[in-house]
């Protein structure tokens, strides 16, 4: 298992919104929530809102809440908390100083590591991706990266969680738990991993992410699941994917208001239901491709959204989970490199807490091991850049400069031997001579594929205790039996 090397206190900083602009977006957001409303298709959510004085239309399920209620609720959210891992040495403090990279989900296809062909994803893919990511220092936490489509829908998300816990000791964040039944079982599994309900509250080894339904609506099943998780002390986030000119206004600022209203209203609900619950802001906004209506997964609007939503999360004093990688490219190519480099730099330069998407192509639909390794290289480059330049007596190297003198060299200098390993050493950037490049057929994508195979064959994470593994399996089976007897669907 690899350690984790995050971006910490970057010296380079970026400001895309002024304090006054953030306040204007916030004011517009509160206006939208109070005058237009947000749809909450969950009887339980509507009950919570009504109990706290919001205007609730039971027929349309639209909630209109005064700005003071939203602000008071958000003030109860803890600004700092950990994402705990099965291995405590890999716990991730969400404290506004660290930037962590993780996978994304939930892809439905995989570029097979052996054949190179695209195929339907399965539980085995979840297991193998978790094992490879466990070995990479750049990957700090897991999202469920692809869907276990060979498992029953009612228990699929739980099979995915168990698979990652079996194959990694890092933190797990899931976006595929979308019913109360699944959430209750996921909480039970997380308690088993953590060592009990109280220990899970202290060290949440699982966090939950739900998507809003743009524009200005929530998903009923996701709300029910999130409420179960929040009451158990699991960190809960809501992600807007409001898209310029489609599910949001054509302007970036207008789409920020729509997305912000969705996220802020959902986080406020969590705090009203479970005061002090750890929550986080999540966003993966984009602009529609005006030629074909597609989700772009990359472009200047995406990069600006990445920086702007961090400013909003900072304003509300909650962590941010940001769609960063997950290029719209169909294969690891120049488009993937541009989109993932710029999105990661923008999100990291504003100190977004969690960056999502390593390894995914085509807007999070297709998993690629080659893209995973190359995304880790992008993250490593950005991490090195944002550390900036240290200037002190040692880094100025005056003794080495005097010793080398005019016309000398620095290869044998003790100063060089002390610091040479600090220089960035690429794994997949092609720095060969032109002659070697011309005569040797391998390309960076080949190197990345080879490295993924090596990790998959050789890396073995700390296994789960057999009794604990059996307990997790029993929880999943119980859900499958219950689902057969009484099918549950998300509220309309």
C-alpha positions, 0 to 999 in steps of 0.5 A: 500500500502506498502512502499519500502525498497531497498538496498542502498549503500551496504557495501559489493561489488563485482568486476567480471571484472577489468577496463582493461577487461571492456575496452577490451570488449568495444573496441571489441564491437565498432569493431563489430558494425563498422566492422560486423554491427547490423541489424536495420529493421526499415526505421525510424531507418535507416534514423536516422543512415544515417543522422548521417553518419553511413554506412547503407545497405538498402537491408540487413538493417545492420548498421555499425557505427564508434566507435566515433559516438557510444561514442559521442551518449552515452555521451548524456545519463543522468546518473541519473533520476527517475522512477516516481510512481503514488504516489510520495512517491514511486518514485525510483531514479536511481542514482547508489546507490539503488538496486530495485526488480521488477516483470518480464514478460511476462509470459503466464501461472499462477499457480492458487492460489485456485486450484494449477493448471497451466492455461493460463494467463488473464487480471484478473491475471495482476490486481491481481498480481499488487494488491499483489505486491503493498502491498509488500515492497520488490517489488519496481516497476512492469513489466507486469508480465503475458500476458492478453491473453483474450484481443485483440493483438493490444491493449493487452499491453495497457489493461495491463498498465491500469490494473496495474495503477488501482491496484497499485501506484508504477512505471510501466515498460512494455516490451509488447509495440512493435509497434509505435501505441501502444507506442503512446497510452501508452505515451498518457496514461502516460501523463494522469497519470502524468498530462501532457507532461511536467510533464511526462518528469519531472516524467516519470511514465512509462518506456519501455523495448525492447528486442534485437534479438540476435545475432546482430539484433533488432526488427523493431516494438520494435525500432519504439515503443522505438523511440516514447517513447524516444521522449516523455521523457520515460526511454527506455531500450534494453535487450540482451538475447544472449546465450552462444553457441547459439546466442552468442559465447560459451565463456562468454566474447564473448557473452558479446561482442555480447550482448553489441553490441546489447544494446549499438547500440540501446541506441546510436540510441535513443540518436541520435534521441532524445538527452538527452533521459533517457536510460538504459542497460538491460540484461538477458544473459545465456548459452544454455543447451547443452543437450536439447538446452533450455534456462537455467534461472540459472547457474554460467554463468547467475550469472557472466553475472549479475555482468559483465553487471553491470560493462558495464552499469557503464562504459557507465554511464547508469542504469541497468535493470538485469534479476535476479530471474525468475528461470528455475525451474518448481515449487518453490523448491530447484532449485528455491531457489539456482538460485534466491539466487545466481543471486540476490546476484551477481546482488545486490553486484555490485549495479545493479539498477533494478532486474527483475523476482520475482514470475516467474518460468521456465525462465519467463513463469509461474507465481507463487504467492508462488514463489513471496513471497519466492523471496521477502524473498530471496531479504530481506535476500540479502538486510540484508547481503549487509548492512554489519556490523555497528561498532560504540559505540552503536553497540559494546554494551560495557555497555550491556556486562559489565552489563550482565557479565560472565554467564549473559544474554542479554534478559532483557538488554535495549540495546537488547530492542533497537536493537532486531527488527533489527535482521532478522525475516523470514516469510517462512524459516522453523525454527520450532522444528523438532517435530513441523515440523514432526507433522504439515503438513504445509510447507513454500510454504503453508504459502506463498500461504496463505499470498498471499490470505490474501493480495489479499483479504485485500489490496486495493490500492489508486484508480484512479480518475473515470474520469482518469480511463475513459480516459485511457479506451477511449484511449484503445478503440480508439486503438482497433477501429483504429486497426480494420480499419488499421492493423499495424504490426511490420516492417519485 
